[in-house]
Amino acid sequence: MDLNAAIDEFYEVYRKLQKHMKIRMHTHFAQREDGYIEIWQYRNNAREKLLVKVTAEAGEPDAEAQCYAKAADFVQNILREQEEQQDQRAAG
């Protein structure tokens, strides 16, 4: 997967989730160190809950792109859960 496409896809779903929750993202990627993406839910400017943590091993081909793609999948699942909860509240 192309890195730019993976990043674009990730930010598209991440921004949608930001509209529903107070979240912040932390990332780290380096050539000789394992990389990661973390998404935290915040309350009153303090970390409350780790929602997503995806890691990529250093030296793995396309590790950063794979990491963004996996994180996008996790965020998409969170969005689906949010929508299902809203639908249940509306029906209930």
Secondary structure by P-SEA (a helix, b strand, c coil): ccaaaaaaaaaaaaaaaaacccbbbbbbbcccbbbbbbbbbbcccccccccbbbbbcccccaaaaaaaaaaaaaaaaaaaaaaaaaaaaaac
